[in-house]
Amino acid sequence: MGCKIEEFQQEQKKRMRAVQDSMDVLNGKWKIAIITSICCYGKRRFSDILNDVDGISNRMLSKELKELEINQLVKRTVLDTQPITVQYELTEHGDTLQTIISNLTDWGIAHRKRIIKK
């Protein structure tokens, strides 16, 4: 009996560690919104993301995009245009967040309806 409890506790610790790892990568006020912007359109320029994410500054967007790049969720491409254009898209690994973004969207819509009663 004690063995099953220990197995359950170990599994729960593993789950909690996995959630914490996920939250460490996606933490902060802006990352989910940035990923959602890119997710919805496929490829986005810096200025497009800046317009999509209300309240974010140029500097913060740049910082967050660099962190998302480091975590291999976003790919940055410099286009050979005049002036130079930078474009962002989800990597194959970042694309795995589509389901989470969709689930968050659905939950957010349902939550707003429940709270506002509309």
C-alpha positions as CSV (number, residue, x, y, z in Angstrom):
1,M,0.0,0.0,0.0
2,G,2.8,2.4,0.9
3,C,4.5,1.8,-2.4
4,K,1.4,3.0,-4.3
5,I,1.2,6.2,-2.3
6,E,4.9,6.8,-3.0
7,E,4.4,6.2,-6.7
8,F,1.5,8.6,-6.7
9,Q,3.5,11.3,-4.8
10,Q,6.4,10.9,-7.3
11,E,4.1,11.2,-10.2
12,Q,2.5,14.4,-8.7
13,K,6.0,15.9,-8.1
14,K,6.8,15.1,-11.8
15,R,3.6,16.8,-12.9
16,M,4.3,19.9,-10.7
17,R,7.8,20.1,-12.1
18,A,6.5,20.0,-15.7
19,V,4.0,22.7,-14.9
20,Q,6.7,24.8,-13.3
21,D,9.0,24.3,-16.3
22,S,6.1,25.4,-18.6
23,M,5.4,28.5,-16.5
24,D,9.1,29.4,-16.4
25,V,9.1,29.6,-20.2
26,L,5.8,31.3,-20.6
27,N,5.9,33.5,-17.5
28,G,5.2,37.2,-17.5
29,K,2.5,39.5,-18.7
30,W,3.3,39.4,-22.4
31,K,4.6,36.1,-23.7
32,I,1.2,34.4,-24.2
33,A,-0.2,37.5,-26.0
34,I,2.9,37.7,-28.2
35,I,2.6,34.0,-29.1
36,T,-1.1,34.4,-29.7
37,S,-0.4,37.3,-32.2
38,I,2.1,35.2,-34.1
39,C,-0.1,32.1,-33.8
40,C,-3.1,33.8,-35.4
41,Y,-1.4,35.2,-38.4
42,G,1.5,32.7,-39.0
43,K,4.1,35.4,-39.6
44,R,4.2,38.8,-38.0
45,R,6.4,41.8,-38.2
46,F,7.6,43.5,-35.1
47,S,5.3,46.5,-35.6
48,D,2.3,44.2,-36.2
49,I,2.9,42.4,-32.9
50,L,3.4,45.8,-31.2
51,N,0.0,46.8,-32.5
52,D,-1.7,43.6,-31.4
53,V,-0.4,43.5,-27.8
54,D,-2.0,46.5,-26.0
55,G,0.3,48.3,-23.6
56,I,3.6,46.6,-24.4
57,S,6.6,48.9,-25.1
58,N,9.1,48.4,-28.0
59,R,11.8,47.5,-25.5
60,M,9.7,45.0,-23.6
61,L,8.5,43.4,-26.9
62,S,12.1,43.1,-28.1
63,K,13.2,41.5,-24.7
64,E,10.3,39.0,-24.7
65,L,10.9,38.0,-28.4
66,K,14.5,37.3,-27.6
67,E,13.5,35.1,-24.7
68,L,11.0,33.3,-26.9
69,E,13.8,32.8,-29.4
70,I,16.2,31.5,-26.8
71,N,13.5,28.9,-25.8
72,Q,13.1,27.9,-29.5
73,L,9.5,28.9,-29.6
74,V,9.9,31.8,-32.1
75,K,12.0,32.1,-35.2
76,R,13.3,35.6,-36.2
77,T,14.0,36.2,-39.9
78,V,15.6,39.4,-41.3
79,L,14.2,40.1,-44.7
80,D,16.2,41.8,-47.4
81,T,14.0,44.8,-47.9
82,Q,14.5,48.6,-47.7
83,P,14.2,49.4,-44.9
84,I,15.1,46.1,-43.4
85,T,12.1,44.2,-42.1
86,V,12.2,41.6,-39.3
87,Q,9.6,38.9,-39.3
88,Y,8.7,36.4,-36.5
89,E,7.0,33.0,-36.8
90,L,6.5,30.1,-34.5
91,T,9.0,27.3,-34.7
92,E,7.9,23.7,-35.0
93,H,8.3,23.5,-31.2
94,G,6.4,26.8,-30.7
95,D,3.6,25.5,-32.9
96,T,2.9,22.8,-30.3
97,L,1.5,25.7,-28.2
98,Q,-1.4,26.1,-30.6
99,T,-3.7,23.7,-28.7
100,I,-2.9,25.5,-25.4
101,I,-3.6,28.9,-27.0
102,S,-6.9,27.6,-28.4
103,N,-7.9,26.1,-25.0
104,L,-7.0,29.4,-23.2
105,T,-9.1,31.3,-25.7
106,D,-12.1,29.0,-25.2
107,W,-11.7,29.2,-21.5
108,G,-11.4,33.0,-21.5
109,I,-14.5,33.4,-23.6
110,A,-16.5,31.1,-21.3
111,H,-15.1,32.8,-18.2
112,R,-15.9,36.3,-19.4
113,K,-19.5,35.2,-20.1
114,R,-19.8,33.6,-16.7
115,I,-18.5,36.6,-14.9
116,I,-20.2,39.3,-16.9
117,K,-23.3,37.1,-17.4
118,K,-23.5,38.0,-21.1
